[in-house]
Amino acid sequence: MTVEVVRGSLPSALKGRFKPWSIDAGHSKVLLRGFLADFESEDLPRIFDVLFQDVSRISIADRYEGLHLAVAEKSVMSLEESRVGADWSGSKMFILSRLGDCDYIVAGFLFWAEVAVRANSPSPLFEESPAPGSIVGKIFKVG
């Protein structure tokens, strides 16, 4: 079974409580995991994984009440490149919160999907071929 990867569009809002979940420095990947649940319910929470690939810089908080993903305008990215002395040509500056430009990840690609795994399991987005049933619906991609 092949999971369909479709072009995602930004800006996009994802509900849930998101936390930095995994960093793979060797492959330049950062994963944020979000949990969407009625915590008074006995149902398992819905889990959303957001994977940034080809990461060159991160500036993130320890948690988010929802993500508001957007691509920074060129002027914002240029200003931040100047501030930190970087050149991120070929990448995008993905803003994580509508509260400002301080929470961002500079990366080549962004993927997100609802995943059907246990809360402490590795993300199927890290896999070349995710296991059947590990992705709910489609994988969305920007970049």
C-alpha positions in Angstrom: 0.0 0.0 0.0 1.4 3.4 -1.0 0.5 6.5 0.9 -0.4 9.4 -1.3 1.8 12.6 -0.9 0.0 15.7 -2.1 1.0 19.3 -2.3 0.0 21.1 0.9 -0.8 24.8 1.0 0.3 27.4 3.5 -0.7 29.2 5.6 -2.4 26.4 7.4 -3.6 26.0 11.0 -3.2 22.7 12.9 -5.1 22.2 16.1 -3.7 20.4 19.1 -0.9 20.6 21.6 2.5 20.4 19.7 5.9 19.8 21.1 9.3 19.3 19.6 9.5 15.5 19.4 12.6 14.4 17.6 15.7 15.8 16.0 17.8 13.8 13.5 20.9 15.9 13.2 22.6 13.5 10.8 19.7 13.8 8.3 18.8 17.4 9.1 15.2 16.6 10.3 13.1 18.1 13.0 9.7 16.6 14.1 7.0 18.3 16.0 4.2 16.1 17.3 0.7 17.3 18.1 -2.0 15.7 20.2 -5.6 16.5 19.6 -8.0 15.0 22.2 -10.7 15.7 24.5 -8.7 14.8 27.6 -11.8 13.9 29.5 -12.6 11.3 26.9 -11.4 7.7 27.1 -10.5 7.7 23.4 -6.9 7.7 22.3 -5.7 11.2 21.2 -5.4 11.9 17.5 -1.7 12.5 16.6 -0.4 14.9 14.0 3.3 14.8 13.0 5.0 17.8 11.3 8.3 17.0 9.8 10.9 19.5 8.5 13.6 18.1 6.3 16.9 19.6 5.1 16.9 21.8 8.2 19.5 24.5 8.5 18.2 26.5 11.5 15.6 26.2 14.3 14.2 28.7 16.7 11.3 27.1 18.5 9.5 27.0 21.8 9.0 24.0 24.0 5.3 23.7 23.2 2.5 25.3 21.1 -1.2 25.4 21.5 -1.8 24.8 17.8 0.5 25.5 14.9 0.0 28.3 12.4 2.3 27.3 9.6 3.3 29.9 7.0 6.2 30.7 4.8 8.0 33.9 5.9 8.1 36.7 3.4 11.4 37.2 1.6 12.0 40.5 3.5 11.6 38.7 6.9 13.9 35.9 5.9 16.5 38.3 4.5 16.4 40.3 7.8 16.9 37.1 9.9 19.7 35.9 7.5 21.5 39.2 8.1 20.9 39.0 11.9 22.4 35.5 12.3 25.0 35.8 9.5 23.5 33.0 7.3 22.6 32.2 3.7 19.6 30.0 3.4 19.2 30.1 -0.4 17.2 27.2 -1.6 15.3 26.9 1.7 12.2 28.4 3.2 11.7 30.0 6.6 8.6 28.3 8.0 6.9 30.4 10.7 5.2 28.3 13.4 3.1 30.8 15.2 1.0 33.8 14.2 2.3 35.6 17.3 5.5 36.7 15.5 8.5 35.7 13.5 10.6 34.3 16.4 9.3 30.8 16.1 10.6 29.3 12.9 12.4 26.5 11.2 14.5 27.0 8.0 14.2 23.9 5.9 13.9 22.7 2.3 10.7 20.7 2.9 7.8 20.4 5.2 5.6 17.4 5.6 2.6 16.8 7.8 0.0 14.1 8.4 -2.2 12.5 10.9 -0.5 9.4 12.1 -2.0 6.2 13.6 0.8 5.3 16.1 1.2 5.2 19.8 2.1 8.5 21.4 5.6 7.4 22.1 6.3 5.6 18.8 8.6 6.9 16.1 7.0 8.9 13.4 6.1 7.1 10.1 7.1 10.3 8.3 10.8 9.4 9.1 10.3 6.2 7.0 10.9 5.9 3.2 7.8 3.7 3.0 5.5 4.2 6.0 3.9 1.0 7.3 0.4 0.3 6.0 -2.2 2.0 8.2 0.3 4.3 10.0 -0.8 7.4 8.1 -4.5 8.5 8.3 -5.4 10.0 4.9 -2.6 11.7 2.9 0.8 13.2 3.6 1.0 16.9 2.8 4.2 18.4 1.5 5.5 21.9 0.9 8.8 22.7 -0.6 
